[in-house]
């Protein structure tokens, strides 16, 4: 069985080794037709020809389909000639976030709603919040971009050594970097909240309001 997500009319993601769906299929005893290379999320990228490697396999794809993929399934002769579509072994699945991190995304949403509610009560809090989130976003962007650039340098120049192996490990396992980013945000927000209380910015606002009303 192929489990896929269409990107457009010619390219699709195929869930293989290390993906959530591969583990589910293994538990159910359903063979995974995609045995090709996958990234750290367990997804391989291929064209329609990738669906020919196991002719007897069925095909499951996640909704929603891109408009181009919808037209392709209706009109494209190549699609209709593929083993699974020609045999009627194609079915759709409800939309699903196949990269995992549902718990982290939900927790992040709860925390950010609380942060918004806290920050937008007073102008100084809003300024402090914006400065903090901008600084964090810049640090994370530089971290991810820096690792990508160093990885490209390593591939181009064929460097070797412990440092370059570590960079290669990070580039091939971005899930590890994701945990690091979560840790950076958590530590930064804790330190930021403690600093805000230690500096007594809310007390300063209250004092300024008293003088203003007087």
C-alpha positions in Angstrom: 0.0 0.0 0.0 1.2 3.5 -0.9 0.4 6.3 1.4 0.9 9.6 -0.3 0.4 13.4 -0.3 0.2 15.1 -3.7 2.2 18.3 -4.0 1.1 19.1 -7.5 0.1 17.1 -10.7 3.5 15.5 -11.1 5.1 15.3 -7.6 4.0 13.6 -4.5 5.3 12.7 -1.0 5.4 9.0 -0.2 5.4 8.0 3.4 8.0 5.4 4.1 10.5 4.3 6.8 10.5 6.5 10.0 7.0 7.9 9.2 4.0 7.7 11.5 2.1 5.8 8.8 4.8 3.2 8.3 4.6 2.3 12.0 0.8 2.0 11.8 1.0 -0.2 8.7 3.6 -2.4 10.4 1.4 -2.8 13.4 -1.6 -3.7 11.2 0.5 -6.1 9.1 0.0 -4.1 5.9 3.2 -3.9 3.7 4.4 -0.4 2.8 4.9 -0.2 -0.9 7.4 2.7 -0.7 10.8 1.4 0.3 12.8 4.3 -1.2 14.7 7.0 0.5 13.0 9.2 3.0 13.9 12.4 5.0 13.9 12.9 8.7 10.0 13.0 8.7 9.8 9.7 6.9 8.7 11.2 3.5 10.2 10.4 0.1 9.5 12.7 -2.9 8.9 11.2 -6.3 7.0 11.5 -9.5 4.1 9.4 -10.8 6.5 6.8 -11.9 7.3 6.0 -8.2 3.8 4.4 -8.0 4.9 1.7 -10.4 7.6 0.1 -8.2 5.0 -2.3 -6.7 2.3 -2.9 -9.4 0.0 -4.8 -7.1 -0.2 -2.2 -4.4 -3.1 0.1 -3.7 -2.9 3.8 -3.3 -4.1 6.1 -0.5 -3.7 9.9 -0.8 -4.6 12.6 1.7 -7.1 15.4 1.0 -7.1 18.1 0.0 -5.8 17.6 -3.5 -4.1 20.6 -5.3 -6.3 21.8 -8.2 -3.7 20.6 -10.7 -3.7 17.1 -9.2 -7.5 17.0 -9.4 -7.5 17.8 -13.1 -4.7 15.3 -13.6 -6.7 12.5 -12.1 -9.7 13.3 -14.3 -8.0 13.9 -17.7 -4.4 12.5 -17.6 -4.0 9.2 -19.6 -0.7 8.5 -17.8 -2.4 8.6 -14.5 -5.2 6.3 -15.6 -2.6 3.8 -17.0 -0.8 3.5 -13.7 -1.3 0.1 -12.0 -3.3 1.3 -8.9 -5.7 3.7 -10.8 -6.3 1.4 -13.7 -7.3 -1.4 -11.3 -9.4 0.9 -9.1 -7.2 0.6 -6.1 -7.2 4.3 -5.2 -8.9 5.9 -2.2 -8.7 9.3 -0.4 -8.1 9.9 3.3 -9.3 12.8 5.4 -6.8 15.8 5.8 -4.1 15.0 8.3 -0.9 16.8 9.5 1.4 14.0 8.6 4.6 15.5 10.1 3.7 14.8 13.7 4.2 17.6 16.3 0.4 17.8 17.0 1.1 18.0 20.8 3.7 20.7 20.4 1.5 22.7 18.0 -1.4 22.5 20.3 0.7 23.5 23.3 2.2 26.3 21.4 -1.2 27.6 20.4 -2.4 27.6 24.1 0.8 29.4 25.2 0.7 32.0 22.5 -3.0 32.8 23.2 -2.1 33.4 26.8 0.9 35.5 25.8 -1.3 37.6 23.5 -3.8 38.2 26.3 -1.0 39.3 28.7 0.9 41.4 26.2 -1.9 43.5 24.7 -3.4 44.8 28.0 -0.7 47.5 28.4 1.4 49.3 25.7 4.8 48.5 27.4 3.9 44.9 27.7 3.1 44.9 23.9 6.5 46.5 23.2 8.3 44.0 25.4 6.5 41.1 23.8 7.2 42.3 20.2 10.9 42.8 21.0 11.2 39.3 22.6 9.4 37.5 19.8 11.4 39.4 17.1 14.7 38.5 18.8 13.8 34.9 19.2 12.6 34.6 15.6 15.8 36.2 14.3 18.0 33.8 16.4 16.0 30.7 15.2 16.1 31.9 11.5 19.9 32.4 11.7 20.4 29.0 13.4 18.4 27.1 10.8 19.8 29.1 7.8 23.3 28.8 9.2 23.1 25.0 9.5 21.7 24.8 5.9 24.5 27.0 4.5 27.2 25.1 6.3 25.7 21.9 5.1 25.9 23.1 1.5 29.5 24.1 2.0 30.3 20.7 3.3 28.7 19.0 0.4 30.3 21.3 -2.2 33.8 21.2 -0.7 33.7 17.6 0.5 34.9 18.4 4.0 35.3 15.7 6.6 35.7 15.5 10.3 33.6 15.4 13.5 32.2 18.9 13.1 31.1 18.3 9.5 29.6 14.9 10.5 27.5 16.7 13.2 26.3 19.3 10.7 25.4 16.5 8.3 23.5 14.8 11.1 21.5 17.9 11.8 20.6 18.5 8.2 19.4 14.9 7.8 17.4 14.9 11.1 15.7 18.3 11.4 13.4 16.7 14.0 16.4 17.0 16.4 16.7 20.7 15.6 13.0 21.1 16.2 13.4 20.0 19.8 16.3 22.4 20.2 14.2 25.3 18.9 11.4 24.4 21.3 13.9 24.4 24.1 15.3 27.8 23.0 11.8 29.3 23.0 10.9 27.8 26.4 14.1 29.0 28.1 14.0 32.4 26.4 10.4 33.0 27.5 11.1 31.9 31.1 14.1 34.2 31.3 12.1 37.1 29.6 9.2 36.7 32.1 11.6 36.6 35.1 13.5 39.7 33.8 10.2 41.6 33.3 9.1 40.9 36.9 12.6 41.6 38.3 12.7 45.0 36.5 9.2 45.8 37.8 8.0 47.3 34.6 4.4 47.0 35.6 5.1 48.9 38.8 6.7 51.7 36.7 3.6 51.8 34.5 1.3 52.1 37.5 3.5 55.0 38.9 3.5 56.8 35.6 -0.3 56.5 35.4 -0.7 58.0 38.9 1.5 61.0 38.0 -0.4 61.4 34.7 -3.8 61.4 36.4 -2.6 63.9 39.0 
